[in-house]
Amino acid sequence: MAASPPPLLRLLLTLALGLTVAAAGKISAPRTPISRDIYHSSDSLLREIKALVARHSDKLSMDTITTSNKGYSADLFVVTFNHVKESVDNGSKVHILLSFGQHGRELITSEVALHLLYILTEKPKIAGVDLSSFERVLENLVIKVVPMENLNGRKRVEEGELCDRRNGRGVDLNRNWSVDWGKKEKDYDPYEENPGIAPFSEPEAQIMRELSRSFKPHIWVNVHSGMEALFMPYDHKNTTPNGASAHLMRSVLENLNHRHFQDSCLVGSGGGSVGYLAHGTTTDYMYDIAKVPMPFTFEIFGDEKASTDDCFKMFNPVDKTTFDRVINKWCMAFLIFFEEGLRNLRDAQIVSRGTLDNWVPIGGDVVERNVARKTARERRKLEGLDLGMQELRTYFRLFMLSTFLLMFMFCTRISKNRNRDSEVTIELSEPRSWMVLAVASPATLTQAPFLLCKAGARPDQKKEKKRLELAARTVSMAADNAAFPFFSSE
């Protein structure tokens, strides 16, 4: 019979076993599985979309695009919504490109894509809200929806890799684009953020690039989950673009945030708001290279209380109530976003007005109230710009008047010096009236030098006359080429 270990040794062994079990339990803590009763599989979701397209072939069409690279192949399904195709010229319509499911683990984004297509075709209401007034907006849009950009990555998640965001060969598709590609921050995660061997090395990114080139969208949205936010460029630096385009994008996001989210969403650049910089992203390419006027990234859901290991719960609602709330909230958000984008693009004259003149926005007078809410700073900017234009017009008039007087003195001087032995009359017909005309009528000013410098008709004065006419023509050409539109508004 073997002797039992000493009490102290038994205690140490028990503690070691307990720590081992605790550590094992922590490492292998159960993860929330995919809620199969709520979420479609990738195959069933595509079947449902194909059936929807078949039922509404007058509004929907679907293309399947396949590309391969070094033995790796990817399929992309692109659904095009074009409401009332014959009534409005497609050239005047706003082109909107939406991508969902770029990261495989973000299943909720593809569900929003499916329900949005239902709303555009079959369901006239969202949570009791009548959308009939939205028909006029839809007449002015062509929308391309990529419901599942990363189909191969999605299948890996369905097979159990619940934290995988990459494509079928381990590349993050939102790091595979060319703007600032391959740069690695200090917190770079080679598993999550693998940018690939080169920009556009992945078939999925190649297809999306070609789609953006052929479709030429005015608006681009890359839909993700992990938090709730409305992002504009840039992702690779902590700043937003400068100029009118940045003002336009921010105006759309702030109006959407105020109208629909009660100012609860995070708004700004991805790089400045999300907490880290991302290099080689799709949205930055769409802005810098593809020159899309309004490219955005929307983050539609995030569970901040979920463990970092519990990826499905972190990126997707796990109960039916939350699932329905997210679907309804973001489908309505997209409809309001379409309104805001269309209105701002038309106001900025990036696209023609088309049939929007009689459009009644969702919520009635919301748009008018937003316009009325312009800040005092914006009004002061407009007043300052108008004052500056008035001063510029005044300086321009003074310049032309000075030119007029100098020309008169020039003609007079030459006539006196060169023609002392002969009479050369220099006629000034109502000089004060001409000075007024110089300010008030550019068309008359262009003829004034000829009337001021009338040389005699004697044969020996021909050369002198030509010189005078040449000088007069110089001033006339300067007047013709000047920015006379400054006068036209008054």
ROVOTI-333695 format. One record per residue (C-alpha): y negated, x, z. Coordinates in Angstrom, 1 decimal. Layout:
! residues N
node v=Y; u=X; w=Z
...
//
This chain:
! residues 490
node v=0.0; u=0.0; w=0.0
node v=-3.3; u=1.5; w=-1.1
node v=-6.0; u=2.0; w=1.5
node v=-9.1; u=-0.2; w=1.2
node v=-12.4; u=1.6; w=0.4
node v=-14.9; u=2.2; w=3.2
node v=-17.3; u=-0.6; w=4.0
node v=-20.3; u=1.4; w=2.6
node v=-18.5; u=2.0; w=-0.7
node v=-17.5; u=-1.7; w=-1.0
node v=-21.2; u=-2.6; w=-0.5
node v=-22.4; u=-0.2; w=-3.2
node v=-19.8; u=-1.5; w=-5.6
node v=-20.8; u=-5.1; w=-4.9
node v=-24.5; u=-4.3; w=-5.5
node v=-23.7; u=-2.4; w=-8.8
node v=-21.5; u=-5.3; w=-10.0
node v=-24.3; u=-7.8; w=-9.1
node v=-26.9; u=-5.8; w=-11.0
node v=-24.7; u=-5.4; w=-14.0
node v=-24.1; u=-9.2; w=-14.1
node v=-27.8; u=-9.9; w=-13.7
node v=-28.7; u=-7.5; w=-16.5
node v=-26.1; u=-8.9; w=-18.8
node v=-27.3; u=-12.4; w=-18.1
node v=-30.9; u=-11.3; w=-18.8
node v=-30.0; u=-9.7; w=-22.1
node v=-27.8; u=-12.5; w=-23.3
node v=-30.0; u=-15.4; w=-22.0
node v=-29.3; u=-18.5; w=-24.1
node v=-31.6; u=-19.1; w=-27.0
node v=-32.7; u=-22.6; w=-28.1
node v=-30.6; u=-23.4; w=-31.1
node v=-31.9; u=-25.2; w=-34.2
node v=-32.3; u=-28.9; w=-33.6
node v=-30.1; u=-30.0; w=-36.4
node v=-30.8; u=-33.7; w=-35.7
node v=-34.5; u=-33.1; w=-36.4
node v=-34.7; u=-30.3; w=-39.0
node v=-33.3; u=-30.3; w=-42.5
node v=-31.1; u=-27.5; w=-43.6
node v=-32.6; u=-25.5; w=-46.5
node v=-30.2; u=-27.2; w=-48.9
node v=-30.8; u=-30.8; w=-47.7
node v=-34.6; u=-30.2; w=-47.8
node v=-34.5; u=-29.1; w=-51.4
node v=-32.2; u=-32.0; w=-52.3
node v=-34.7; u=-34.4; w=-50.8
node v=-37.6; u=-32.8; w=-52.6
node v=-35.8; u=-33.0; w=-55.9
node v=-35.0; u=-36.7; w=-55.4
node v=-38.7; u=-37.3; w=-54.6
node v=-39.8; u=-35.6; w=-57.8
node v=-37.3; u=-37.7; w=-59.8
node v=-38.7; u=-40.9; w=-58.3
node v=-42.3; u=-39.9; w=-59.1
node v=-42.1; u=-38.0; w=-62.3
node v=-45.6; u=-39.4; w=-63.3
node v=-47.2; u=-37.5; w=-60.4
node v=-44.7; u=-34.7; w=-59.5
node v=-42.9; u=-32.0; w=-61.4
node v=-40.7; u=-29.1; w=-60.2
node v=-40.0; u=-25.6; w=-61.5
node v=-37.4; u=-23.2; w=-60.4
node v=-38.3; u=-19.5; w=-60.9
node v=-35.7; u=-16.8; w=-60.4
node v=-36.5; u=-13.0; w=-60.3
node v=-34.3; u=-10.0; w=-59.3
node v=-35.1; u=-6.4; w=-58.4
node v=-32.5; u=-3.7; w=-57.8
node v=-29.6; u=-6.1; w=-57.3
node v=-31.5; u=-8.5; w=-55.1
node v=-32.3; u=-11.9; w=-56.5
node v=-34.6; u=-14.7; w=-55.2
node v=-35.3; u=-18.3; w=-56.2
node v=-38.6; u=-20.1; w=-55.8
node v=-39.1; u=-23.8; w=-56.1
node v=-42.6; u=-24.9; w=-57.1
node v=-43.6; u=-28.6; w=-56.9
node v=-46.8; u=-29.6; w=-58.8
node v=-48.7; u=-32.7; w=-57.8
node v=-51.1; u=-34.0; w=-60.5
node v=-52.4; u=-37.5; w=-59.8
node v=-53.4; u=-39.7; w=-62.8
node v=-52.8; u=-36.9; w=-65.3
node v=-54.5; u=-38.6; w=-68.2
node v=-57.7; u=-39.9; w=-66.6
node v=-59.3; u=-36.6; w=-65.7
node v=-59.6; u=-33.4; w=-67.6
node v=-57.4; u=-30.8; w=-65.8
node v=-60.1; u=-28.2; w=-66.5
node v=-62.5; u=-30.0; w=-64.1
node v=-59.9; u=-30.4; w=-61.3
node v=-59.7; u=-28.2; w=-58.3
node v=-56.5; u=-26.1; w=-58.2
node v=-54.8; u=-25.8; w=-54.7
node v=-51.9; u=-23.5; w=-54.1
node v=-49.9; u=-24.0; w=-50.8
node v=-47.1; u=-21.8; w=-49.6
node v=-44.8; u=-22.7; w=-46.7
node v=-41.9; u=-20.9; w=-45.1
node v=-42.9; u=-17.3; w=-46.0
node v=-41.2; u=-16.3; w=-42.7
node v=-37.7; u=-17.6; w=-42.4
node v=-37.8; u=-18.5; w=-38.7
node v=-40.8; u=-20.8; w=-39.1
node v=-38.9; u=-23.9; w=-40.1
node v=-41.6; u=-26.4; w=-39.1
node v=-43.8; u=-25.2; w=-42.0
node v=-41.3; u=-26.4; w=-44.6
node v=-41.0; u=-29.8; w=-42.8
node v=-44.8; u=-30.2; w=-43.1
node v=-44.5; u=-29.4; w=-46.9
node v=-41.9; u=-32.1; w=-47.3
node v=-43.8; u=-34.8; w=-45.4
node v=-47.0; u=-33.9; w=-47.2
node v=-45.3; u=-34.5; w=-50.6
node v=-44.1; u=-37.9; w=-49.2
node v=-47.7; u=-38.8; w=-48.3
node v=-49.0; u=-37.8; w=-51.7
node v=-46.6; u=-40.1; w=-53.4
node v=-44.9; u=-42.8; w=-51.2
node v=-46.5; u=-43.1; w=-47.8
node v=-50.0; u=-44.5; w=-47.8
node v=-50.4; u=-44.2; w=-44.0
node v=-50.2; u=-41.5; w=-41.4
node v=-49.9; u=-42.8; w=-37.8
node v=-51.5; u=-46.1; w=-38.8
node v=-54.4; u=-44.5; w=-40.7
node v=-54.9; u=-46.1; w=-44.2
node v=-55.3; u=-43.4; w=-46.9
node v=-56.2; u=-45.7; w=-49.8
node v=-59.8; u=-44.3; w=-49.9
node v=-58.3; u=-40.8; w=-50.5
node v=-57.1; u=-41.8; w=-54.0
node v=-60.5; u=-40.7; w=-55.5
node v=-60.0; u=-37.2; w=-54.0
node v=-56.5; u=-36.9; w=-55.4
node v=-57.7; u=-37.7; w=-58.9
node v=-59.7; u=-34.4; w=-58.7
node v=-56.9; u=-32.2; w=-57.5
node v=-53.9; u=-30.3; w=-58.9
node v=-51.7; u=-29.1; w=-56.0
node v=-48.9; u=-26.7; w=-56.3
node v=-46.6; u=-26.6; w=-53.3
node v=-44.0; u=-23.8; w=-52.6
node v=-42.0; u=-25.6; w=-49.8
node v=-39.8; u=-22.6; w=-48.9
node v=-41.1; u=-19.2; w=-50.2
node v=-38.5; u=-17.2; w=-48.3
node v=-35.3; u=-19.2; w=-49.1
node v=-33.0; u=-16.2; w=-48.5
node v=-34.6; u=-15.4; w=-45.2
node v=-34.3; u=-19.0; w=-44.2
node v=-30.6; u=-19.0; w=-44.8
node v=-30.2; u=-15.9; w=-42.5
node v=-32.0; u=-17.9; w=-39.7
node v=-29.6; u=-20.9; w=-40.3
node v=-26.7; u=-18.5; w=-39.9
node v=-27.9; u=-17.5; w=-36.5
node v=-30.6; u=-14.8; w=-36.9
node v=-33.1; u=-17.0; w=-35.2
node v=-35.8; u=-14.3; w=-34.8
node v=-35.7; u=-13.0; w=-38.3
node v=-38.9; u=-13.5; w=-40.3
node v=-37.9; u=-11.1; w=-43.2
node v=-36.5; u=-11.9; w=-46.6
node v=-32.8; u=-11.4; w=-47.6
node v=-33.0; u=-7.6; w=-47.7
node v=-35.1; u=-7.1; w=-44.6
node v=-38.7; u=-7.0; w=-45.9
node v=-41.6; u=-8.9; w=-44.5
node v=-43.1; u=-10.7; w=-47.5
node v=-46.5; u=-10.9; w=-45.8
node v=-46.7; u=-7.2; w=-45.8
node v=-45.5; u=-6.6; w=-49.3
node v=-48.8; u=-7.2; w=-51.1
node v=-51.1; u=-4.5; w=-52.4
node v=-54.3; u=-4.7; w=-50.3
node v=-54.1; u=-1.9; w=-47.8
node v=-50.3; u=-1.9; w=-48.2
node v=-48.1; u=0.4; w=-46.0
node v=-50.7; u=1.2; w=-43.3
node v=-49.1; u=1.2; w=-39.9
node v=-50.9; u=0.4; w=-36.7
node v=-49.9; u=1.9; w=-33.3
node v=-48.0; u=-1.3; w=-32.4
node v=-46.2; u=-1.3; w=-35.8
node v=-42.7; u=-2.9; w=-35.5
node v=-40.4; u=-1.5; w=-38.2
node v=-38.0; u=-4.4; w=-37.8
node v=-40.5; u=-7.2; w=-38.1
node v=-43.2; u=-5.6; w=-40.4
node v=-41.1; u=-3.7; w=-42.9
node v=-43.5; u=-3.6; w=-45.9
node v=-40.9; u=-2.7; w=-48.5
node v=-40.6; u=0.5; w=-50.6
node v=-43.8; u=-0.4; w=-52.6
node v=-46.2; u=-3.2; w=-53.1
node v=-44.5; u=-6.1; w=-54.8
node v=-41.1; u=-4.6; w=-54.5
node v=-39.7; u=-8.0; w=-53.5
node v=-39.0; u=-10.7; w=-56.1
node v=-40.5; u=-13.4; w=-53.9
node v=-43.9; u=-11.6; w=-53.8
node v=-43.7; u=-10.9; w=-57.6
node v=-43.2; u=-14.6; w=-58.3
node v=-46.1; u=-15.7; w=-56.1
node v=-48.3; u=-13.1; w=-57.7
node v=-47.5; u=-14.4; w=-61.2
node v=-48.0; u=-17.9; w=-60.0
node v=-51.5; u=-17.1; w=-58.7
node v=-52.4; u=-15.4; w=-62.0
node v=-51.2; u=-18.3; w=-64.2
node v=-52.4; u=-21.2; w=-62.0
node v=-55.8; u=-19.6; w=-60.9
node v=-56.2; u=-21.5; w=-57.7
node v=-59.6; u=-22.3; w=-56.2
node v=-58.0; u=-22.7; w=-52.8
node v=-55.0; u=-20.9; w=-51.3
node v=-53.3; u=-21.6; w=-48.0
node v=-50.5; u=-19.6; w=-46.5
node v=-48.9; u=-21.8; w=-43.8
node v=-47.3; u=-20.1; w=-40.7
node v=-46.4; u=-21.0; w=-37.1
node v=-46.7; u=-19.1; w=-33.8
node v=-50.1; u=-20.4; w=-32.7
node v=-52.7; u=-23.0; w=-33.8
node v=-55.4; u=-21.4; w=-35.8
node v=-57.5; u=-21.6; w=-39.1
node v=-57.9; u=-18.1; w=-40.5
node v=-59.9; u=-16.7; w=-43.4
node v=-59.9; u=-13.1; w=-44.7
node v=-59.5; u=-10.4; w=-43.6
node v=-56.2; u=-9.6; w=-42.0
node v=-56.3; u=-5.8; w=-42.4
node v=-59.6; u=-5.3; w=-40.7
node v=-61.6; u=-6.9; w=-37.9
node v=-64.2; u=-8.6; w=-40.0
node v=-64.9; u=-11.4; w=-42.5
node v=-66.2; u=-11.0; w=-46.0
node v=-70.0; u=-11.0; w=-46.6
node v=-72.1; u=-13.3; w=-48.8
node v=-71.9; u=-16.9; w=-50.0
node v=-68.1; u=-17.0; w=-50.3
node v=-67.7; u=-16.2; w=-46.6
node v=-70.2; u=-18.9; w=-45.7
node v=-68.3; u=-21.4; w=-47.9
node v=-65.0; u=-20.6; w=-46.3
node v=-66.3; u=-20.7; w=-42.7
node v=-68.1; u=-24.0; w=-43.4
node v=-64.8; u=-25.6; w=-44.6
node v=-62.8; u=-24.4; w=-41.6
node v=-65.5; u=-25.3; w=-39.0
node v=-65.9; u=-28.8; w=-40.5
node v=-62.1; u=-29.3; w=-40.5
node v=-61.8; u=-28.0; w=-36.9
node v=-64.6; u=-30.3; w=-35.8
node v=-63.5; u=-33.4; w=-37.7
node v=-59.8; u=-33.3; w=-37.0
node v=-59.1; u=-30.8; w=-34.1
node v=-62.1; u=-31.5; w=-31.9
node v=-63.0; u=-27.8; w=-32.1
node v=-59.7; u=-26.8; w=-30.4
node v=-58.4; u=-24.4; w=-33.1
node v=-59.1; u=-20.8; w=-33.3
node v=-61.4; u=-20.1; w=-36.4
node v=-62.2; u=-16.7; w=-37.9
node v=-60.7; u=-13.7; w=-39.6
node v=-57.0; u=-13.1; w=-39.1
node v=-57.6; u=-9.4; w=-38.2
node v=-60.4; u=-10.3; w=-35.7
node v=-58.7; u=-13.3; w=-34.0
node v=-55.0; u=-13.0; w=-33.9
node v=-55.0; u=-9.8; w=-31.7
node v=-53.6; u=-7.3; w=-34.3
node v=-54.3; u=-6.0; w=-37.8
node v=-51.9; u=-6.9; w=-40.6
node v=-51.8; u=-4.8; w=-43.8
node v=-50.5; u=-5.9; w=-47.2
node v=-50.9; u=-9.6; w=-46.6
node v=-51.0; u=-12.3; w=-49.2
node v=-54.3; u=-13.9; w=-48.1
node v=-56.2; u=-10.6; w=-48.4
node v=-54.8; u=-10.1; w=-51.9
node v=-55.8; u=-13.6; w=-52.9
node v=-59.3; u=-12.9; w=-51.9
node v=-59.8; u=-9.2; w=-53.0
node v=-57.7; u=-9.0; w=-56.1
node v=-57.0; u=-12.6; w=-57.3
node v=-60.6; u=-13.6; w=-56.6
node v=-59.6; u=-17.0; w=-55.2
node v=-62.8; u=-18.5; w=-53.9
node v=-61.3; u=-19.9; w=-50.7
node v=-58.0; u=-18.3; w=-49.4
node v=-56.8; u=-19.2; w=-45.9
node v=-54.0; u=-18.8; w=-43.4
node v=-53.1; u=-21.8; w=-41.2
node v=-51.0; u=-21.4; w=-38.1
node v=-49.7; u=-24.9; w=-37.2
node v=-47.7; u=-24.6; w=-34.0
node v=-46.9; u=-22.2; w=-31.2
node v=-45.2; u=-22.5; w=-27.8
node v=-46.9; u=-20.0; w=-25.5
node v=-44.5; u=-20.7; w=-22.7
node v=-41.4; u=-19.7; w=-24.7
node v=-39.7; u=-16.4; w=-24.1
node v=-40.2; u=-13.8; w=-26.8
node v=-36.4; u=-13.8; w=-27.2
node v=-36.3; u=-17.6; w=-27.7
node v=-37.8; u=-17.5; w=-31.2
node v=-36.8; u=-20.9; w=-32.4
node v=-38.7; u=-22.5; w=-29.5
node v=-41.6; u=-20.2; w=-29.8
node v=-42.2; u=-21.0; w=-33.5
node v=-40.9; u=-24.6; w=-33.8
node v=-41.1; u=-27.9; w=-31.8
node v=-37.7; u=-28.6; w=-30.3
node v=-38.0; u=-32.3; w=-29.4
node v=-38.6; u=-35.2; w=-31.7
node v=-41.9; u=-36.3; w=-30.1
node v=-43.6; u=-33.0; w=-30.5
node v=-42.1; u=-32.6; w=-34.0
node v=-43.6; u=-35.9; w=-35.1
node v=-46.9; u=-35.1; w=-33.6
node v=-47.2; u=-31.8; w=-35.3
node v=-46.1; u=-33.3; w=-38.7
node v=-48.6; u=-36.1; w=-38.5
node v=-51.4; u=-34.0; w=-37.2
node v=-51.1; u=-31.3; w=-39.9
node v=-50.5; u=-33.6; w=-42.8
node v=-53.7; u=-35.4; w=-41.9
node v=-55.4; u=-32.0; w=-41.5
node v=-54.4; u=-31.1; w=-45.0
node v=-55.9; u=-34.3; w=-46.4
node v=-59.2; u=-33.7; w=-44.6
node v=-59.0; u=-30.1; w=-45.7
node v=-58.7; u=-31.2; w=-49.4
node v=-61.8; u=-33.3; w=-48.9
node v=-63.8; u=-30.5; w=-47.4
node v=-62.6; u=-27.9; w=-49.9
node v=-63.4; u=-30.2; w=-52.9
node v=-66.8; u=-31.1; w=-51.6
node v=-67.8; u=-27.6; w=-50.8
node v=-66.6; u=-26.2; w=-54.1
node v=-68.6; u=-28.9; w=-56.0
node v=-71.7; u=-28.3; w=-53.9
node v=-71.5; u=-24.6; w=-54.6
node v=-71.0; u=-25.4; w=-58.3
node v=-67.8; u=-23.4; w=-58.5
node v=-66.2; u=-26.4; w=-60.2
node v=-67.8; u=-29.3; w=-62.0
node v=-68.4; u=-32.6; w=-60.2
node v=-65.9; u=-34.6; w=-62.3
node v=-65.4; u=-38.1; w=-60.9
node v=-66.4; u=-37.3; w=-57.3
node v=-69.8; u=-39.0; w=-57.4
node v=-68.5; u=-42.3; w=-56.0
node v=-65.9; u=-40.9; w=-53.7
node v=-65.8; u=-42.3; w=-50.2
node v=-64.5; u=-39.8; w=-47.6
node v=-61.9; u=-40.5; w=-45.0
node v=-63.7; u=-41.6; w=-41.9
node v=-66.6; u=-43.1; w=-43.8
node v=-69.8; u=-41.4; w=-42.7
node v=-68.3; u=-38.2; w=-41.2
node v=-69.3; u=-36.0; w=-44.1
node v=-72.9; u=-37.3; w=-43.9
node v=-73.0; u=-36.7; w=-40.2
node v=-71.8; u=-33.2; w=-40.7
node v=-74.6; u=-32.6; w=-43.2
node v=-77.1; u=-34.0; w=-40.7
node v=-75.8; u=-31.6; w=-38.1
node v=-77.3; u=-28.6; w=-39.8
node v=-78.7; u=-26.2; w=-37.2
node v=-82.4; u=-25.3; w=-36.8
node v=-81.5; u=-21.8; w=-37.8
node v=-80.2; u=-23.0; w=-41.2
node v=-83.3; u=-25.1; w=-41.8
node v=-85.6; u=-22.1; w=-40.9
node v=-83.6; u=-20.0; w=-43.4
node v=-84.2; u=-22.5; w=-46.2
node v=-87.9; u=-22.8; w=-45.3
node v=-88.3; u=-19.1; w=-45.3
node v=-86.6; u=-18.8; w=-48.7
node v=-88.9; u=-21.5; w=-50.1
node v=-92.0; u=-19.7; w=-48.7
node v=-90.8; u=-16.4; w=-50.3
node v=-90.5; u=-18.1; w=-53.7
node v=-94.0; u=-19.5; w=-53.4
node v=-95.4; u=-16.1; w=-52.6
node v=-93.5; u=-14.6; w=-55.5
node v=-94.9; u=-17.1; w=-57.9
node v=-98.4; u=-16.4; w=-56.6
node v=-98.0; u=-12.6; w=-57.1
node v=-96.6; u=-13.2; w=-60.6
node v=-99.7; u=-15.2; w=-61.6
node v=-102.0; u=-12.6; w=-60.2
node v=-100.2; u=-9.9; w=-62.2
node v=-100.5; u=-11.9; w=-65.5
node v=-104.2; u=-12.6; w=-64.8
node v=-104.8; u=-8.9; w=-64.2
node v=-103.0; u=-8.0; w=-67.4
node v=-105.1; u=-10.6; w=-69.3
node v=-108.4; u=-9.1; w=-67.9
node v=-107.4; u=-5.5; w=-68.6
node v=-106.5; u=-6.4; w=-72.2
node v=-109.9; u=-7.9; w=-72.7
node v=-111.6; u=-4.8; w=-71.3
node v=-109.4; u=-2.6; w=-73.5
node v=-110.3; u=-4.5; w=-76.6
node v=-114.0; u=-4.4; w=-75.8
node v=-114.1; u=-0.7; w=-75.1
node v=-112.3; u=0.2; w=-78.3
node v=-114.6; u=-1.9; w=-80.4
node v=-117.7; u=-0.3; w=-78.9
node v=-116.6; u=3.3; w=-79.3
node v=-115.1; u=3.1; w=-82.8
node v=-117.4; u=0.8; w=-84.5
node v=-121.0; u=1.8; w=-83.6
node v=-122.0; u=1.8; w=-87.3
node v=-120.7; u=-1.6; w=-88.0
node v=-120.7; u=-5.0; w=-86.4
node v=-117.4; u=-6.1; w=-84.8
node v=-117.6; u=-9.3; w=-83.0
node v=-115.4; u=-9.9; w=-80.0
node v=-115.2; u=-13.5; w=-79.4
node v=-114.3; u=-14.9; w=-76.1
node v=-113.9; u=-18.6; w=-76.3
node v=-114.5; u=-20.2; w=-72.9
node v=-113.3; u=-17.3; w=-70.8
node v=-113.2; u=-19.2; w=-67.6
node v=-110.9; u=-21.8; w=-69.2
node v=-108.7; u=-19.0; w=-70.4
node v=-108.4; u=-17.5; w=-66.9
node v=-107.3; u=-20.9; w=-65.7
node v=-104.8; u=-21.2; w=-68.5
node v=-103.4; u=-17.8; w=-67.6
node v=-102.4; u=-19.2; w=-64.3
node v=-101.4; u=-22.6; w=-65.4
node v=-99.9; u=-22.2; w=-68.9
node v=-97.7; u=-19.3; w=-69.8
node v=-97.3; u=-20.6; w=-73.4
node v=-101.1; u=-20.3; w=-73.9
node v=-101.2; u=-16.9; w=-72.2
node v=-98.9; u=-15.4; w=-74.8
node v=-101.4; u=-16.3; w=-77.6
node v=-104.6; u=-15.3; w=-75.6
node v=-104.6; u=-11.6; w=-76.6
node v=-104.9; u=-12.5; w=-80.3
node v=-107.8; u=-14.8; w=-79.7
node v=-109.6; u=-12.3; w=-77.5
node v=-109.4; u=-9.4; w=-80.0
node v=-110.7; u=-10.7; w=-83.3
node v=-111.8; u=-7.7; w=-85.5
node v=-114.0; u=-7.9; w=-88.5
node v=-112.6; u=-8.5; w=-92.0
node v=-114.2; u=-5.5; w=-93.7
node v=-111.7; u=-3.3; w=-95.6
node v=-112.6; u=-0.1; w=-93.6
node v=-111.8; u=-1.9; w=-90.4
node v=-108.1; u=-2.6; w=-91.3
node v=-106.6; u=0.3; w=-89.3
node v=-108.7; u=-0.7; w=-86.3
node v=-107.6; u=-4.3; w=-86.6
node v=-103.9; u=-3.2; w=-86.7
node v=-104.3; u=-1.2; w=-83.6
node v=-105.9; u=-4.1; w=-81.8
node v=-103.2; u=-6.5; w=-82.9
node v=-100.5; u=-4.0; w=-81.8
node v=-102.0; u=-3.8; w=-78.3
node v=-102.2; u=-7.6; w=-78.2
node v=-98.6; u=-8.0; w=-79.4
node v=-97.5; u=-5.7; w=-76.6
node v=-99.0; u=-8.0; w=-74.0
node v=-97.6; u=-11.0; w=-75.8
node v=-94.1; u=-9.6; w=-75.7
node v=-94.4; u=-8.8; w=-72.0
node v=-95.5; u=-12.3; w=-71.3
node v=-92.6; u=-13.7; w=-73.4
node v=-90.0; u=-11.6; w=-71.5
node v=-91.4; u=-12.4; w=-68.1
node v=-89.7; u=-14.7; w=-65.6
node v=-91.7; u=-17.8; w=-66.6
node v=-89.3; u=-20.2; w=-64.9
node v=-91.2; u=-19.4; w=-61.8
node v=-93.9; u=-21.7; w=-63.3
node v=-91.6; u=-24.4; w=-64.6
node v=-91.1; u=-26.2; w=-61.3
node v=-94.7; u=-26.9; w=-60.8
//
